[in-house]
């Protein structure tokens, strides 16, 4: 397994996991799931509908964070 590149694949997976979780698209997906539920976020992802990118994702993240804050204030 080591000669097949298992260690290198695991290292790359860690790097790419970090990238996808901390770029605007990954942050948007996480916030979307927090507001709308994980099933809805997965439905969106699998629907073929584009995930917001770059500045569009940043704007939507801010909107979702406002929604989360409002829900927290309401106690939900």
C-alpha positions in Angstrom: 0.0 0.0 0.0 2.8 2.4 0.8 4.3 2.0 -2.7 0.9 2.6 -4.2 1.0 6.1 -2.6 -1.4 5.7 0.4 0.6 8.1 2.6 0.7 10.7 -0.2 -3.0 10.4 -0.9 -3.8 10.8 2.8 -1.6 13.9 3.0 -3.2 15.4 -0.1 -6.7 14.6 1.2 -5.9 16.6 4.4 -4.7 19.6 2.4 -7.7 19.5 0.0 -10.1 19.1 2.9 -8.7 22.2 4.5 -9.0 24.1 1.3 -12.6 23.1 0.7 -13.7 23.9 4.2 -12.2 27.3 4.3 -12.8 28.8 0.9 -15.9 30.9 0.3 -17.8 28.0 -1.4 -17.2 25.6 1.5 -18.1 28.3 4.1 -21.3 29.0 2.2 -22.2 25.3 2.1 -21.7 25.0 5.9 -23.8 28.1 6.7 -26.5 27.0 4.2 -26.7 23.7 6.0 -26.9 25.4 9.4 -29.8 27.6 8.3 -31.7 25.1 6.0 -30.6 21.7 7.3 -28.1 19.3 6.0 -30.5 17.4 3.8 -31.5 20.6 2.0 -27.8 21.5 1.5 -27.1 18.1 0.1 -30.2 18.4 -2.2 -28.8 21.7 -3.5 -25.4 20.2 -4.0 -26.8 17.2 -5.9 -29.3 19.2 -7.9 -26.8 20.6 -10.3 -27.7 24.1 -9.3 -24.4 26.0 -9.0 -23.0 26.7 -5.6 -22.2 30.4 -5.2 -18.5 31.2 -5.7 -16.2 34.0 -4.7 -17.8 37.3 -3.9 -21.3 35.9 -4.5 -20.6 33.3 -1.8 -19.3 35.9 0.6 -22.5 38.0 0.2 -24.7 35.0 0.7 -22.6 33.9 3.7 -23.3 37.3 5.3 -27.0 36.9 4.6 -27.0 33.4 6.2 -25.1 34.6 9.2 -27.7 37.4 9.7 -30.4 34.7 9.5 -28.6 32.5 12.1 -28.2 35.5 14.4 -31.9 36.3 14.1 -32.8 32.7 14.9 -30.5 32.7 17.9 -32.2 35.9 19.2 -35.6 34.3 18.8 -34.3 31.3 20.7 -34.4 28.9 17.8 
